[in-house]
């Protein structure tokens, strides 16, 4: 018989990001291990901001500031 796969906690948590200019990005990934601390989802905003800085530097144009984040609905 085949072994059953053990369900584990997902590796990433998905977030929807709303920017100051009104644009929105869905399903931005943050490692779930980074969210286990006392800050919880507040840490995700810091992580997403640092990702945006890196992407903006690579693209040569800065990303707008993050206005708010929320967890993406489960699929």
N, CA, C, O and CB atoms as a CASP TS submission, in Angstrom:
PFRMAT TS
TARGET T0000
AUTHOR 0000-0000-0000
METHOD Language model
MODEL 1
PARENT N/A
ATOM      1  N   UNK     1       0.832  -1.183   0.000  1.00  0.00           N
ATOM      2  CA  UNK     1       0.000   0.000   0.000  1.00  0.00           C
ATOM      3  C   UNK     1       0.877   1.248   0.000  1.00  0.00           C
ATOM      4  O   UNK     1       1.992   1.250   0.522  1.00  0.00           O
ATOM      5  CB  UNK     1      -0.947  -0.003   1.210  1.00  0.00           C
ATOM      6  N   UNK     2       0.355   2.277  -0.584  1.00  0.00           N
ATOM      7  CA  UNK     2       1.062   3.560  -0.617  1.00  0.00           C
ATOM      8  C   UNK     2       0.937   4.255   0.728  1.00  0.00           C
ATOM      9  O   UNK     2      -0.088   4.181   1.405  1.00  0.00           O
ATOM     10  CB  UNK     2       0.512   4.464  -1.741  1.00  0.00           C
ATOM     11  N   UNK     3       2.008   4.924   1.086  1.00  0.00           N
ATOM     12  CA  UNK     3       1.976   5.689   2.332  1.00  0.00           C
ATOM     13  C   UNK     3       1.182   6.970   2.134  1.00  0.00           C
ATOM     14  O   UNK     3       1.200   7.577   1.063  1.00  0.00           O
ATOM     15  CB  UNK     3       3.404   6.010   2.817  1.00  0.00           C
ATOM     16  N   UNK     4       0.494   7.360   3.182  1.00  0.00           N
ATOM     17  CA  UNK     4      -0.213   8.635   3.135  1.00  0.00           C
ATOM     18  C   UNK     4       0.781   9.754   3.386  1.00  0.00           C
ATOM     19  O   UNK     4       1.681   9.628   4.217  1.00  0.00           O
ATOM     20  CB  UNK     4      -1.369   8.678   4.172  1.00  0.00           C
ATOM     21  N   UNK     5       0.614  10.829   2.674  1.00  0.00           N
ATOM     22  CA  UNK     5       1.472  11.986   2.902  1.00  0.00           C
ATOM     23  C   UNK     5       1.016  12.703   4.160  1.00  0.00           C
ATOM     24  O   UNK     5      -0.178  12.889   4.393  1.00  0.00           O
ATOM     25  CB  UNK     5       1.452  12.946   1.686  1.00  0.00           C
ATOM     26  N   UNK     6       1.970  13.093   4.948  1.00  0.00           N
ATOM     27  CA  UNK     6       1.665  13.827   6.171  1.00  0.00           C
ATOM     28  C   UNK     6       1.527  15.296   5.806  1.00  0.00           C
ATOM     29  O   UNK     6       2.424  15.887   5.204  1.00  0.00           O
ATOM     30  CB  UNK     6       2.769  13.613   7.264  1.00  0.00           C
ATOM     31  N   UNK     7       0.401  15.874   6.175  1.00  0.00           N
ATOM     32  CA  UNK     7       0.192  17.295   5.892  1.00  0.00           C
ATOM     33  C   UNK     7       1.005  18.117   6.869  1.00  0.00           C
ATOM     34  O   UNK     7       0.953  17.913   8.081  1.00  0.00           O
ATOM     35  CB  UNK     7      -1.310  17.673   5.977  1.00  0.00           C
ATOM     36  N   UNK     8       1.735  19.023   6.329  1.00  0.00           N
ATOM     37  CA  UNK     8       2.532  19.911   7.163  1.00  0.00           C
ATOM     38  C   UNK     8       2.061  21.339   6.935  1.00  0.00           C
ATOM     39  O   UNK     8       1.268  21.619   6.036  1.00  0.00           O
ATOM     40  CB  UNK     8       4.050  19.765   6.851  1.00  0.00           C
ATOM     41  N   UNK     9       2.558  22.215   7.755  1.00  0.00           N
ATOM     42  CA  UNK     9       2.229  23.630   7.605  1.00  0.00           C
ATOM     43  C   UNK     9       2.803  24.130   6.275  1.00  0.00           C
ATOM     44  O   UNK     9       3.913  23.751   5.901  1.00  0.00           O
ATOM     45  CB  UNK     9       2.786  24.469   8.808  1.00  0.00           C
ATOM     46  N   UNK    10       2.061  24.972   5.564  1.00  0.00           N
ATOM     47  CA  UNK    10       2.571  25.463   4.280  1.00  0.00           C
ATOM     48  C   UNK    10       3.872  26.247   4.459  1.00  0.00           C
ATOM     49  O   UNK    10       4.110  26.870   5.493  1.00  0.00           O
ATOM     50  CB  UNK    10       1.519  26.345   3.593  1.00  0.00           C
ATOM     51  N   UNK    11       4.695  26.196   3.428  1.00  0.00           N
ATOM     52  CA  UNK    11       5.985  26.880   3.502  1.00  0.00           C
ATOM     53  C   UNK    11       5.835  28.386   3.391  1.00  0.00           C
ATOM     54  O   UNK    11       6.636  29.133   3.952  1.00  0.00           O
ATOM     55  CB  UNK    11       6.907  26.377   2.412  1.00  0.00           C
ATOM     56  N   UNK    12       4.814  28.839   2.671  1.00  0.00           N
ATOM     57  CA  UNK    12       4.622  30.268   2.436  1.00  0.00           C
ATOM     58  C   UNK    12       3.201  30.685   2.786  1.00  0.00           C
ATOM     59  O   UNK    12       2.260  29.897   2.696  1.00  0.00           O
ATOM     60  CB  UNK    12       4.932  30.621   0.976  1.00  0.00           C
ATOM     61  N   UNK    13       3.075  31.938   3.185  1.00  0.00           N
ATOM     62  CA  UNK    13       1.776  32.559   3.403  1.00  0.00           C
ATOM     63  C   UNK    13       1.617  33.618   2.322  1.00  0.00           C
ATOM     64  O   UNK    13       2.552  34.368   2.043  1.00  0.00           O
ATOM     65  CB  UNK    13       1.650  33.177   4.855  1.00  0.00           C
ATOM     66  N   UNK    14       0.445  33.681   1.718  1.00  0.00           N
ATOM     67  CA  UNK    14       0.195  34.632   0.638  1.00  0.00           C
ATOM     68  C   UNK    14      -0.502  35.872   1.174  1.00  0.00           C
ATOM     69  O   UNK    14      -1.398  35.779   2.013  1.00  0.00           O
ATOM     70  CB  UNK    14      -0.648  33.985  -0.470  1.00  0.00           C
ATOM     71  N   UNK    15      -0.082  37.035   0.683  1.00  0.00           N
ATOM     72  CA  UNK    15      -0.647  38.312   1.105  1.00  0.00           C
ATOM     73  C   UNK    15      -1.070  39.132  -0.101  1.00  0.00           C
ATOM     74  O   UNK    15      -0.439  39.076  -1.156  1.00  0.00           O
ATOM     75  CB  UNK    15       0.361  39.097   1.953  1.00  0.00           C
ATOM     76  N   UNK    16      -2.144  39.893   0.064  1.00  0.00           N
ATOM     77  CA  UNK    16      -2.547  40.905  -0.916  1.00  0.00           C
ATOM     78  C   UNK    16      -2.020  42.234  -0.395  1.00  0.00           C
ATOM     79  O   UNK    16      -2.190  42.559   0.780  1.00  0.00           O
ATOM     80  CB  UNK    16      -4.127  40.940  -1.132  1.00  0.00           C
ATOM     81  N   UNK    17      -1.381  43.000  -1.274  1.00  0.00           N
ATOM     82  CA  UNK    17      -0.746  44.252  -0.877  1.00  0.00           C
ATOM     83  C   UNK    17      -1.427  45.407  -1.581  1.00  0.00           C
ATOM     84  O   UNK    17      -1.591  45.385  -2.800  1.00  0.00           O
ATOM     85  CB  UNK    17       0.764  44.235  -1.196  1.00  0.00           C
ATOM     86  N   UNK    18      -1.827  46.419  -0.822  1.00  0.00           N
ATOM     87  CA  UNK    18      -2.398  47.647  -1.365  1.00  0.00           C
ATOM     88  C   UNK    18      -1.370  48.756  -1.175  1.00  0.00           C
ATOM     89  O   UNK    18      -0.885  48.984  -0.067  1.00  0.00           O
ATOM     90  CB  UNK    18      -3.766  48.007  -0.672  1.00  0.00           C
ATOM     91  N   UNK    19      -1.045  49.441  -2.267  1.00  0.00           N
ATOM     92  CA  UNK    19      -0.031  50.492  -2.243  1.00  0.00           C
ATOM     93  C   UNK    19      -0.670  51.877  -2.103  1.00  0.00           C
ATOM     94  O   UNK    19      -1.863  52.046  -2.357  1.00  0.00           O
ATOM     95  CB  UNK    19       0.824  50.432  -3.515  1.00  0.00           C
ATOM     96  N   UNK    20       0.130  52.860  -1.698  1.00  0.00           N
ATOM     97  CA  UNK    20      -0.342  54.236  -1.499  1.00  0.00           C
ATOM     98  C   UNK    20      -0.937  54.840  -2.769  1.00  0.00           C
ATOM     99  O   UNK    20      -1.843  55.670  -2.692  1.00  0.00           O
ATOM    100  CB  UNK    20       0.800  55.110  -1.010  1.00  0.00           C
ATOM    101  N   UNK    21      -0.437  54.431  -3.939  1.00  0.00           N
ATOM    102  CA  UNK    21      -0.946  54.995  -5.191  1.00  0.00           C
ATOM    103  C   UNK    21      -2.227  54.304  -5.672  1.00  0.00           C
ATOM    104  O   UNK    21      -2.739  54.634  -6.742  1.00  0.00           O
ATOM    105  CB  UNK    21       0.121  54.897  -6.269  1.00  0.00           C
ATOM    106  N   UNK    22      -2.748  53.348  -4.892  1.00  0.00           N
ATOM    107  CA  UNK    22      -3.995  52.671  -5.233  1.00  0.00           C
ATOM    108  C   UNK    22      -3.805  51.356  -5.977  1.00  0.00           C
ATOM    109  O   UNK    22      -4.774  50.629  -6.194  1.00  0.00           O
ATOM    110  CB  UNK    22      -4.838  53.575  -6.055  1.00  0.00           C
ATOM    111  N   UNK    23      -2.582  51.038  -6.368  1.00  0.00           N
ATOM    112  CA  UNK    23      -2.351  49.772  -7.059  1.00  0.00           C
ATOM    113  C   UNK    23      -2.373  48.623  -6.051  1.00  0.00           C
ATOM    114  O   UNK    23      -2.197  48.822  -4.849  1.00  0.00           O
ATOM    115  CB  UNK    23      -1.000  49.801  -7.825  1.00  0.00           C
ATOM    116  N   UNK    24      -2.593  47.429  -6.570  1.00  0.00           N
ATOM    117  CA  UNK    24      -2.715  46.253  -5.718  1.00  0.00           C
ATOM    118  C   UNK    24      -1.942  45.103  -6.343  1.00  0.00           C
ATOM    119  O   UNK    24      -1.937  44.937  -7.563  1.00  0.00           O
ATOM    120  CB  UNK    24      -4.201  45.868  -5.509  1.00  0.00           C
ATOM    121  N   UNK    25      -1.289  44.312  -5.502  1.00  0.00           N
ATOM    122  CA  UNK    25      -0.611  43.095  -5.936  1.00  0.00           C
ATOM    123  C   UNK    25      -1.155  41.953  -5.089  1.00  0.00           C
ATOM    124  O   UNK    25      -1.248  42.066  -3.867  1.00  0.00           O
ATOM    125  CB  UNK    25       0.958  43.218  -5.804  1.00  0.00           C
ATOM    126  N   UNK    26      -1.507  40.877  -5.730  1.00  0.00           N
ATOM    127  CA  UNK    26      -2.070  39.729  -5.028  1.00  0.00           C
ATOM    128  C   UNK    26      -1.063  38.601  -4.928  1.00  0.00           C
ATOM    129  O   UNK    26      -0.141  38.482  -5.735  1.00  0.00           O
ATOM    130  CB  UNK    26      -3.330  39.243  -5.727  1.00  0.00           C
ATOM    131  N   UNK    27      -1.268  37.777  -3.912  1.00  0.00           N
ATOM    132  CA  UNK    27      -0.501  36.548  -3.714  1.00  0.00           C
ATOM    133  C   UNK    27       1.000  36.768  -3.601  1.00  0.00           C
ATOM    134  O   UNK    27       1.785  36.025  -4.189  1.00  0.00           O
ATOM    135  CB  UNK    27      -0.771  35.608  -4.836  1.00  0.00           C
ATOM    136  N   UNK    28       1.397  37.781  -2.851  1.00  0.00           N
ATOM    137  CA  UNK    28       2.811  37.989  -2.542  1.00  0.00           C
ATOM    138  C   UNK    28       3.191  36.984  -1.458  1.00  0.00           C
ATOM    139  O   UNK    28       2.471  36.845  -0.469  1.00  0.00           O
ATOM    140  CB  UNK    28       3.096  39.473  -2.079  1.00  0.00           C
ATOM    141  N   UNK    29       4.305  36.287  -1.627  1.00  0.00           N
ATOM    142  CA  UNK    29       4.704  35.209  -0.733  1.00  0.00           C
ATOM    143  C   UNK    29       5.658  35.679   0.355  1.00  0.00           C
ATOM    144  O   UNK    29       6.578  36.461   0.115  1.00  0.00           O
ATOM    145  CB  UNK    29       5.344  34.099  -1.521  1.00  0.00           C
ATOM    146  N   UNK    30       5.405  35.171   1.569  1.00  0.00           N
ATOM    147  CA  UNK    30       6.297  35.382   2.716  1.00  0.00           C
ATOM    148  C   UNK    30       6.455  34.023   3.384  1.00  0.00           C
ATOM    149  O   UNK    30       5.471  33.313   3.589  1.00  0.00           O
ATOM    150  CB  UNK    30       5.728  36.478   3.733  1.00  0.00           C
ATOM    151  N   UNK    31       7.667  33.665   3.719  1.00  0.00           N
ATOM    152  CA  UNK    31       7.922  32.378   4.373  1.00  0.00           C
ATOM    153  C   UNK    31       7.171  32.309   5.697  1.00  0.00           C
ATOM    154  O   UNK    31       7.233  33.239   6.501  1.00  0.00           O
ATOM    155  CB  UNK    31       9.440  32.168   4.602  1.00  0.00           C
ATOM    156  N   UNK    32       6.467  31.214   5.918  1.00  0.00           N
ATOM    157  CA  UNK    32       5.677  31.077   7.143  1.00  0.00           C
ATOM    158  C   UNK    32       6.568  31.042   8.383  1.00  0.00           C
ATOM    159  O   UNK    32       6.127  31.432   9.464  1.00  0.00           O
ATOM    160  CB  UNK    32       4.820  29.810   7.081  1.00  0.00           C
ATOM    161  N   UNK    33       7.798  30.589   8.248  1.00  0.00           N
ATOM    162  CA  UNK    33       8.718  30.564   9.392  1.00  0.00           C
ATOM    163  C   UNK    33       9.021  31.979   9.885  1.00  0.00           C
ATOM    164  O   UNK    33       9.298  32.174  11.068  1.00  0.00           O
ATOM    165  CB  UNK    33      10.026  29.847   9.011  1.00  0.00           C
ATOM    166  N   UNK    34       8.971  32.967   8.989  1.00  0.00           N
ATOM    167  CA  UNK    34       9.243  34.351   9.372  1.00  0.00           C
ATOM    168  C   UNK    34       8.083  34.992  10.124  1.00  0.00           C
ATOM    169  O   UNK    34       8.247  36.060  10.715  1.00  0.00           O
ATOM    170  CB  UNK    34       9.562  35.168   8.144  1.00  0.00           C
ATOM    171  N   UNK    35       6.920  34.360  10.111  1.00  0.00           N
ATOM    172  CA  UNK    35       5.736  34.940  10.746  1.00  0.00           C
ATOM    173  C   UNK    35       5.428  34.335  12.105  1.00  0.00           C
ATOM    174  O   UNK    35       4.416  34.683  12.712  1.00  0.00           O
ATOM    175  CB  UNK    35       4.546  34.773   9.851  1.00  0.00           C
ATOM    176  N   UNK    36       6.265  33.448  12.591  1.00  0.00           N
ATOM    177  CA  UNK    36       5.997  32.763  13.849  1.00  0.00           C
ATOM    178  C   UNK    36       6.361  33.575  15.081  1.00  0.00           C
ATOM    179  O   UNK    36       6.020  33.178  16.195  1.00  0.00           O
ATOM    180  CB  UNK    36       6.735  31.476  13.880  1.00  0.00           C
ATOM    181  N   UNK    37       7.033  34.685  14.912  1.00  0.00           N
ATOM    182  CA  UNK    37       7.445  35.494  16.048  1.00  0.00           C
ATOM    183  C   UNK    37       6.285  36.276  16.644  1.00  0.00           C
ATOM    184  O   UNK    37       5.151  36.137  16.186  1.00  0.00           O
ATOM    185  CB  UNK    37       8.542  36.441  15.635  1.00  0.00           C
ATOM    186  N   UNK    38       6.545  37.091  17.653  1.00  0.00           N
ATOM    187  CA  UNK    38       5.491  37.858  18.318  1.00  0.00           C
ATOM    188  C   UNK    38       4.865  38.928  17.428  1.00  0.00           C
ATOM    189  O   UNK    38       3.755  39.382  17.706  1.00  0.00           O
ATOM    190  CB  UNK    38       6.043  38.503  19.554  1.00  0.00           C
ATOM    191  N   UNK    39       5.561  39.342  16.355  1.00  0.00           N
ATOM    192  CA  UNK    39       5.027  40.383  15.483  1.00  0.00           C
ATOM    193  C   UNK    39       3.940  39.852  14.555  1.00  0.00           C
ATOM    194  O   UNK    39       3.064  40.608  14.134  1.00  0.00           O
ATOM    195  CB  UNK    39       6.145  40.996  14.666  1.00  0.00           C
ATOM    196  N   UNK    40       3.987  38.574  14.236  1.00  0.00           N
ATOM    197  CA  UNK    40       2.991  37.974  13.361  1.00  0.00           C
ATOM    198  C   UNK    40       2.980  38.619  11.985  1.00  0.00           C
ATOM    199  O   UNK    40       4.020  38.712  11.334  1.00  0.00           O
ATOM    200  CB  UNK    40       1.621  38.077  13.987  1.00  0.00           C
ATOM    201  N   UNK    41       1.803  39.067  11.534  1.00  0.00           N
ATOM    202  CA  UNK    41       1.663  39.636  10.202  1.00  0.00           C
ATOM    203  C   UNK    41       2.360  40.991  10.054  1.00  0.00           C
ATOM    204  O   UNK    41       2.618  41.425   8.931  1.00  0.00           O
ATOM    205  CB  UNK    41       0.205  39.780   9.867  1.00  0.00           C
ATOM    206  N   UNK    42       2.667  41.662  11.159  1.00  0.00           N
ATOM    207  CA  UNK    42       3.403  42.928  11.064  1.00  0.00           C
ATOM    208  C   UNK    42       4.794  42.698  10.476  1.00  0.00           C
ATOM    209  O   UNK    42       5.332  43.556   9.777  1.00  0.00           O
ATOM    210  CB  UNK    42       3.516  43.596  12.452  1.00  0.00           C
ATOM    211  N   UNK    43       5.362  41.544  10.764  1.00  0.00           N
ATOM    212  CA  UNK    43       6.666  41.200  10.195  1.00  0.00           C
ATOM    213  C   UNK    43       6.564  41.040   8.687  1.00  0.00           C
ATOM    214  O   UNK    43       7.520  41.328   7.967  1.00  0.00           O
ATOM    215  CB  UNK    43       7.213  39.911  10.829  1.00  0.00           C
ATOM    216  N   UNK    44       5.418  40.586   8.205  1.00  0.00           N
ATOM    217  CA  UNK    44       5.220  40.393   6.766  1.00  0.00           C
ATOM    218  C   UNK    44       5.323  41.721   6.024  1.00  0.00           C
ATOM    219  O   UNK    44       5.875  41.770   4.926  1.00  0.00           O
ATOM    220  CB  UNK    44       3.855  39.736   6.492  1.00  0.00           C
ATOM    221  N   UNK    45       4.803  42.789   6.602  1.00  0.00           N
ATOM    222  CA  UNK    45       4.873  44.091   5.944  1.00  0.00           C
ATOM    223  C   UNK    45       6.324  44.525   5.780  1.00  0.00           C
ATOM    224  O   UNK    45       6.708  45.039   4.729  1.00  0.00           O
ATOM    225  CB  UNK    45       4.086  45.146   6.743  1.00  0.00           C
ATOM    226  N   UNK    46       7.124  44.320   6.810  1.00  0.00           N
ATOM    227  CA  UNK    46       8.550  44.665   6.735  1.00  0.00           C
ATOM    228  C   UNK    46       9.243  43.836   5.656  1.00  0.00           C
ATOM    229  O   UNK    46      10.042  44.366   4.883  1.00  0.00           O
ATOM    230  CB  UNK    46       9.238  44.442   8.104  1.00  0.00           C
ATOM    231  N   UNK    47       8.942  42.547   5.601  1.00  0.00           N
ATOM    232  CA  UNK    47       9.549  41.651   4.617  1.00  0.00           C
ATOM    233  C   UNK    47       9.131  42.055   3.203  1.00  0.00           C
ATOM    234  O   UNK    47       9.963  42.089   2.297  1.00  0.00           O
ATOM    235  CB  UNK    47       9.151  40.183   4.897  1.00  0.00           C
ATOM    236  N   UNK    48       7.852  42.358   3.012  1.00  0.00           N
ATOM    237  CA  UNK    48       7.367  42.764   1.689  1.00  0.00           C
ATOM    238  C   UNK    48       7.986  44.092   1.257  1.00  0.00           C
ATOM    239  O   UNK    48       8.292  44.280   0.080  1.00  0.00           O
ATOM    240  CB  UNK    48       5.836  42.875   1.693  1.00  0.00           C
ATOM    241  N   UNK    49       8.170  45.013   2.204  1.00  0.00           N
ATOM    242  CA  UNK    49       8.813  46.289   1.882  1.00  0.00           C
ATOM    243  C   UNK    49      10.261  46.067   1.437  1.00  0.00           C
ATOM    244  O   UNK    49      10.730  46.717   0.502  1.00  0.00           O
ATOM    245  CB  UNK    49       8.767  47.239   3.100  1.00  0.00           C
ATOM    246  N   UNK    50      10.964  45.157   2.099  1.00  0.00           N
ATOM    247  CA  UNK    50      12.348  44.900   1.697  1.00  0.00           C
ATOM    248  C   UNK    50      12.393  44.218   0.328  1.00  0.00           C
ATOM    249  O   UNK    50      13.293  44.494  -0.466  1.00  0.00           O
ATOM    250  CB  UNK    50      13.063  44.028   2.753  1.00  0.00           C
ATOM    251  N   UNK    51      11.435  43.333   0.041  1.00  0.00           N
ATOM    252  CA  UNK    51      11.348  42.732  -1.293  1.00  0.00           C
ATOM    253  C   UNK    51      11.113  43.814  -2.350  1.00  0.00           C
ATOM    254  O   UNK    51      11.723  43.787  -3.420  1.00  0.00           O
ATOM    255  CB  UNK    51      10.215  41.678  -1.342  1.00  0.00           C
ATOM    256  N   UNK    52      10.232  44.760  -2.047  1.00  0.00           N
ATOM    257  CA  UNK    52       9.939  45.847  -2.988  1.00  0.00           C
ATOM    258  C   UNK    52      11.168  46.718  -3.246  1.00  0.00           C
ATOM    259  O   UNK    52      11.405  47.138  -4.379  1.00  0.00           O
ATOM    260  CB  UNK    52       8.793  46.712  -2.455  1.00  0.00           C
ATOM    261  N   UNK    53      11.956  46.991  -2.190  1.00  0.00           N
ATOM    262  CA  UNK    53      13.178  47.781  -2.376  1.00  0.00           C
ATOM    263  C   UNK    53      14.143  47.063  -3.320  1.00  0.00           C
ATOM    264  O   UNK    53      14.733  47.682  -4.206  1.00  0.00           O
ATOM    265  CB  UNK    53      13.862  48.050  -1.015  1.00  0.00           C
ATOM    266  N   UNK    54      14.298  45.754  -3.121  1.00  0.00           N
ATOM    267  CA  UNK    54      15.187  44.980  -3.988  1.00  0.00           C
ATOM    268  C   UNK    54      14.688  44.976  -5.435  1.00  0.00           C
ATOM    269  O   UNK    54      15.468  45.173  -6.366  1.00  0.00           O
ATOM    270  CB  UNK    54      15.312  43.540  -3.471  1.00  0.00           C
ATOM    271  N   UNK    55      13.386  44.752  -5.616  1.00  0.00           N
ATOM    272  CA  UNK    55      12.819  44.739  -6.967  1.00  0.00           C
ATOM    273  C   UNK    55      12.919  46.107  -7.628  1.00  0.00           C
ATOM    274  O   UNK    55      13.198  46.205  -8.823  1.00  0.00           O
ATOM    275  CB  UNK    55      11.359  44.290  -6.926  1.00  0.00           C
ATOM    276  N   UNK    56      12.693  47.161  -6.852  1.00  0.00           N
ATOM    277  CA  UNK    56      12.804  48.508  -7.389  1.00  0.00           C
ATOM    278  C   UNK    56      14.218  48.839  -7.818  1.00  0.00           C
ATOM    279  O   UNK    56      14.431  49.503  -8.832  1.00  0.00           O
ATOM    280  CB  UNK    56      12.335  49.510  -6.374  1.00  0.00           C
ATOM    281  N   UNK    57      15.186  48.372  -7.040  1.00  0.00           N
ATOM    282  CA  UNK    57      16.590  48.609  -7.398  1.00  0.00           C
ATOM    283  C   UNK    57      16.955  47.875  -8.683  1.00  0.00           C
ATOM    284  O   UNK    57      17.664  48.419  -9.531  1.00  0.00           O
ATOM    285  CB  UNK    57      17.521  48.165  -6.254  1.00  0.00           C
ATOM    286  N   UNK    58      16.477  46.650  -8.829  1.00  0.00           N
ATOM    287  CA  UNK    58      16.750  45.886 -10.043  1.00  0.00           C
ATOM    288  C   UNK    58      16.073  46.497 -11.270  1.00  0.00           C
ATOM    289  O   UNK    58      16.639  46.496 -12.363  1.00  0.00           O
ATOM    290  CB  UNK    58      16.293  44.448  -9.866  1.00  0.00           C
ATOM    291  N   UNK    59      14.864  47.016 -11.082  1.00  0.00           N
ATOM    292  CA  UNK    59      14.111  47.583 -12.195  1.00  0.00           C
ATOM    293  C   UNK    59      14.523  49.014 -12.507  1.00  0.00           C
ATOM    294  O   UNK    59      14.241  49.522 -13.592  1.00  0.00           O
ATOM    295  CB  UNK    59      12.636  47.535 -11.895  1.00  0.00           C
ATOM    296  N   UNK    60      15.184  49.660 -11.566  1.00  0.00           N
ATOM    297  CA  UNK    60      15.610  51.031 -11.781  1.00  0.00           C
ATOM    298  C   UNK    60      14.542  52.066 -11.474  1.00  0.00           C
ATOM    299  O   UNK    60      14.728  53.250 -11.756  1.00  0.00           O
ATOM    300  CB  UNK    60      16.055  51.193 -13.178  1.00  0.00           C
ATOM    301  N   UNK    61      13.431  51.637 -10.903  1.00  0.00           N
ATOM    302  CA  UNK    61      12.398  52.587 -10.483  1.00  0.00           C
ATOM    303  C   UNK    61      11.787  52.083  -9.171  1.00  0.00           C
ATOM    304  O   UNK    61      11.413  50.916  -9.055  1.00  0.00           O
ATOM    305  CB  UNK    61      11.292  52.759 -11.595  1.00  0.00           C
ATOM    306  N   UNK    62      11.695  52.975  -8.197  1.00  0.00           N
ATOM    307  CA  UNK    62      11.212  52.557  -6.877  1.00  0.00           C
ATOM    308  C   UNK    62       9.733  52.192  -6.900  1.00  0.00           C
ATOM    309  O   UNK    62       8.954  52.741  -7.680  1.00  0.00           O
ATOM    310  CB  UNK    62      11.452  53.660  -5.856  1.00  0.00           C
ATOM    311  N   UNK    63       9.369  51.270  -6.043  1.00  0.00           N
ATOM    312  CA  UNK    63       7.968  50.886  -5.882  1.00  0.00           C
ATOM    313  C   UNK    63       7.309  51.876  -4.924  1.00  0.00           C
ATOM    314  O   UNK    63       7.987  52.466  -4.083  1.00  0.00           O
ATOM    315  CB  UNK    63       7.836  49.412  -5.352  1.00  0.00           C
ATOM    316  N   UNK    64       5.990  52.064  -5.045  1.00  0.00           N
ATOM    317  CA  UNK    64       5.298  52.944  -4.091  1.00  0.00           C
ATOM    318  C   UNK    64       5.278  52.327  -2.690  1.00  0.00           C
ATOM    319  O   UNK    64       5.531  51.134  -2.523  1.00  0.00           O
ATOM    320  CB  UNK    64       3.855  53.225  -4.566  1.00  0.00           C
ATOM    321  N   UNK    65       4.979  53.145  -1.703  1.00  0.00           N
ATOM    322  CA  UNK    65       4.912  52.678  -0.318  1.00  0.00           C
ATOM    323  C   UNK    65       3.693  51.786  -0.120  1.00  0.00           C
ATOM    324  O   UNK    65       2.666  51.962  -0.775  1.00  0.00           O
ATOM    325  CB  UNK    65       4.866  53.872   0.659  1.00  0.00           C
ATOM    326  N   UNK    66       3.820  50.831   0.788  1.00  0.00           N
ATOM    327  CA  UNK    66       2.716  49.920   1.097  1.00  0.00           C
ATOM    328  C   UNK    66       1.749  50.622   2.042  1.00  0.00           C
ATOM    329  O   UNK    66       2.151  51.150   3.078  1.00  0.00           O
ATOM    330  CB  UNK    66       3.240  48.589   1.726  1.00  0.00           C
ATOM    331  N   UNK    67       0.478  50.621   1.675  1.00  0.00           N
ATOM    332  CA  UNK    67      -0.565  51.207   2.507  1.00  0.00           C
ATOM    333  C   UNK    67      -1.094  50.169   3.503  1.00  0.00           C
ATOM    334  O   UNK    67      -1.221  50.458   4.693  1.00  0.00           O
ATOM    335  CB  UNK    67      -1.716  51.753   1.630  1.00  0.00           C
ATOM    336  N   UNK    68      -1.402  48.960   3.017  1.00  0.00           N
ATOM    337  CA  UNK    68      -1.906  47.911   3.897  1.00  0.00           C
ATOM    338  C   UNK    68      -1.672  46.541   3.273  1.00  0.00           C
ATOM    339  O   UNK    68      -1.490  46.405   2.063  1.00  0.00           O
ATOM    340  CB  UNK    68      -3.403  48.119   4.189  1.00  0.00           C
ATOM    341  N   UNK    69      -1.682  45.530   4.143  1.00  0.00           N
ATOM    342  CA  UNK    69      -1.581  44.157   3.667  1.00  0.00           C
ATOM    343  C   UNK    69      -2.686  43.334   4.318  1.00  0.00           C
ATOM    344  O   UNK    69      -3.161  43.661   5.406  1.00  0.00           O
ATOM    345  CB  UNK    69      -0.177  43.553   3.975  1.00  0.00           C
ATOM    346  N   UNK    70      -3.084  42.269   3.644  1.00  0.00           N
ATOM    347  CA  UNK    70      -4.048  41.322   4.212  1.00  0.00           C
ATOM    348  C   UNK    70      -3.735  39.956   3.653  1.00  0.00           C
ATOM    349  O   UNK    70      -3.209  39.830   2.547  1.00  0.00           O
ATOM    350  CB  UNK    70      -5.525  41.734   3.897  1.00  0.00           C
ATOM    351  N   UNK    71      -4.059  38.935   4.418  1.00  0.00           N
ATOM    352  CA  UNK    71      -3.811  37.581   3.931  1.00  0.00           C
ATOM    353  C   UNK    71      -4.737  37.274   2.767  1.00  0.00           C
ATOM    354  O   UNK    71      -5.918  37.622   2.788  1.00  0.00           O
ATOM    355  CB  UNK    71      -4.001  36.548   5.058  1.00  0.00           C
ATOM    356  N   UNK    72      -4.190  36.621   1.757  1.00  0.00           N
ATOM    357  CA  UNK    72      -4.998  36.205   0.612  1.00  0.00           C
ATOM    358  C   UNK    72      -5.933  35.093   1.038  1.00  0.00           C
ATOM    359  O   UNK    72      -5.579  34.282   1.894  1.00  0.00           O
ATOM    360  CB  UNK    72      -4.106  35.745  -0.566  1.00  0.00           C
ATOM    361  N   UNK    73      -7.126  35.041   0.453  1.00  0.00           N
ATOM    362  CA  UNK    73      -8.052  33.944   0.803  1.00  0.00           C
ATOM    363  C   UNK    73      -7.454  32.602   0.393  1.00  0.00           C
ATOM    364  O   UNK    73      -6.729  32.511  -0.598  1.00  0.00           O
ATOM    365  CB  UNK    73      -9.438  34.146   0.118  1.00  0.00           C
ATOM    366  N   UNK    74      -7.766  31.563   1.165  1.00  0.00           N
ATOM    367  CA  UNK    74      -7.288  30.217   0.843  1.00  0.00           C
ATOM    368  C   UNK    74      -7.912  29.734  -0.445  1.00  0.00           C
ATOM    369  O   UNK    74      -9.039  30.093  -0.785  1.00  0.00           O
ATOM    370  CB  UNK    74      -7.599  29.238   1.982  1.00  0.00           C
ATOM    371  N   UNK    75      -7.168  28.921  -1.150  1.00  0.00           N
ATOM    372  CA  UNK    75      -7.681  28.396  -2.414  1.00  0.00           C
ATOM    373  C   UNK    75      -8.430  27.124  -2.184  1.00  0.00           C
ATOM    374  O   UNK    75      -8.940  26.527  -3.132  1.00  0.00           O
ATOM    375  CB  UNK    75      -6.560  28.165  -3.407  1.00  0.00           C
TER
END
